[in-house]
Amino acid sequence: MSRVEALNLRYAASASIARDGVEIVAVGDPVGARLNTVVRHLLNVVRDDGSELSEDLVGAARALRWRLMTQPQPLQFNADVQSAVGQISRQVQRLRGAVGYEALLDELVAAAQAVQESDPPVGTILMRSIEEVGSGSCLVVAASTTARVGLQSWLETLGVVVLTVGDLEREQPRLDQAYVVGPPRFFHSSLLTAPVIDAVSFVVPAWFGDRSIPRSVIAPFANGAITIKARVFTEGEVEESDSQVTDNEVEEDFLPQFAWGSRKSAEREPGSEEVEAQRVLLSGNLAIWLDDGDRIRVLDPGQPLGERVIYTDVRLVRAGVYLLLRRGETERGVLYQAALKLLGAKGGAAGATQRTWKATLAQRLVERGYRQVVGELRQRGVKAADRVRAWTDSNLVRPHRDHDFETMLEWLNIPLQPTFDHATMVRRALYQASADVRDQLEKAVSGADLATLEHDGHLSLDVETGGLRGIVATRVLAMSPFTEIVSRHDARVPFEDRSGQWLE
């Protein structure tokens, strides 16, 4: 399909949705409604209690409720829901005798266990809808990658396509109908404001009462902005109380999230052996401190075989990206040493000049401070001056632009040669070492079970290159909205952190 054809199809789909609106099917779910009521009560009690003892129980309860909304497949295909029920039982047992609301704990366990006794009615209605239009004429849109994998395990025998909103944007399939599993407000507005499919129906449990339609962020500023209408239909046993949900409860209680708290580091400039970094929660009970240094290696399962291992700018890292990390040490440290080794007899001299100019730059930062150094370099025409802290890292070979590097060496009173040529040699050798590792990683990825990666969110890879064993592919779950000052040696090194266990 050409770009013009794709654009024309989008205009047609936009016109269709603007004219006809979307459909919301609210499905009666007494078992889910009971769980929802108990969880809401638990959240209110925990807020009043103010204790941190119940954090894991609250996380497990939210996770179960979220999975009921987004993964309504029959129980035999629903290991995630069953796992969440088990987690609730374990957390309740841990809290026995430690909190003053044991009766509520009993209610929660009973409500959670009832979930395992019958298939979710939302899934039944979804299957009926698919059969009515034909599996070859529709697709299912999932709320997350994890939800997509679960739904796909159920629907693949029917030949039904299951995609996330991001997948839908990339693939743009030519189908007539999209069934979206989950409440409208939890999906990106582009699903409706820049649609790919002419007809969209949301399938949600009736106990989730917020049925508002997402709007484009520019809609409030546009004259005559299109408002998409919603036609609501109910199926099954629906009680009037099911729809009593406020906006605050939606944002804070339903969507899986992590409470970051506030910055703990003092407001100061990092020292010579420190960096500012974001805490990044990863699948597999891991986390890293991500600095603003050079690129980071990622895995893109959506790319063709042989092109899945790539580097990306650290500023493009976000939730859903798969990072390739080495346990216990950063990959770039190993690569730097490999690059010096490739240079043979010249490696020693090149390493010495690298250490000299980086130490001098670090000392200037200590003496004059980051802001003054950046200002002085910018006055001299160094465009990437704001990255001056990153340049002191021994593993970041040199500034990307020749002019920036030459100007900085002059400002440091360091002769241009042989420092410039040595850094350029090291950079070329680093590219070669990186390419060798990439080939090994591509080989490991080609033999890996990517379905397991997408479902579990993490996967260990067997890499043969010396010094790079223990590579893990792991999905970014969340990123802190602020930075902390940490040791430079701790940046990008994975460490154990169970904080993200309830996030998808």
Secondary structure, 3 states (H helix, E strand, C coil): CCHHHHHHHHHHHHHHHHHHCEEEEEECCHHHHHHHHHHHHHHHHHHHHCCCCCHHHHHHHHHHHHHHHHCCCCHHHCHHHHHHHHHHHHHHHHHCCCCCCHHHHHHHHHHHHHHCCCCCHHHHHHHHHHHHHCCCCEEEECCCHHHHHHHHHHHHHHCCEEECHHHHHHHCCCCCEEEEECCHHHCCCHHHHCCCCCEEEEEEECCCCCCCCCCCCCHHHCCCCCCCCEEEEEECCCCHHHHCCCHHHHHHHHCCCCCCCCCCCCCCCCCCCEEEEEEEEECCCEEEEEECCCCEEEECCCCCCCCCEEEECHHHCCCCCEEEEECCCCHHHHHHHHHHHHCCCHHHHHHHHHHHHHHHHHHHHHHHCHHHHHHHHHHCCCCCHHHHHHHCCCCCCCCCCHHHHHHHHHHCCCCCCCHHHHHHHHHHHHHHHHHHHHHHHHHHHHCCCHHHHHHHCEEEECCCCCCCCCEEEEEEEEEEEEEEEEEHHHECCCEECHHHCCCC
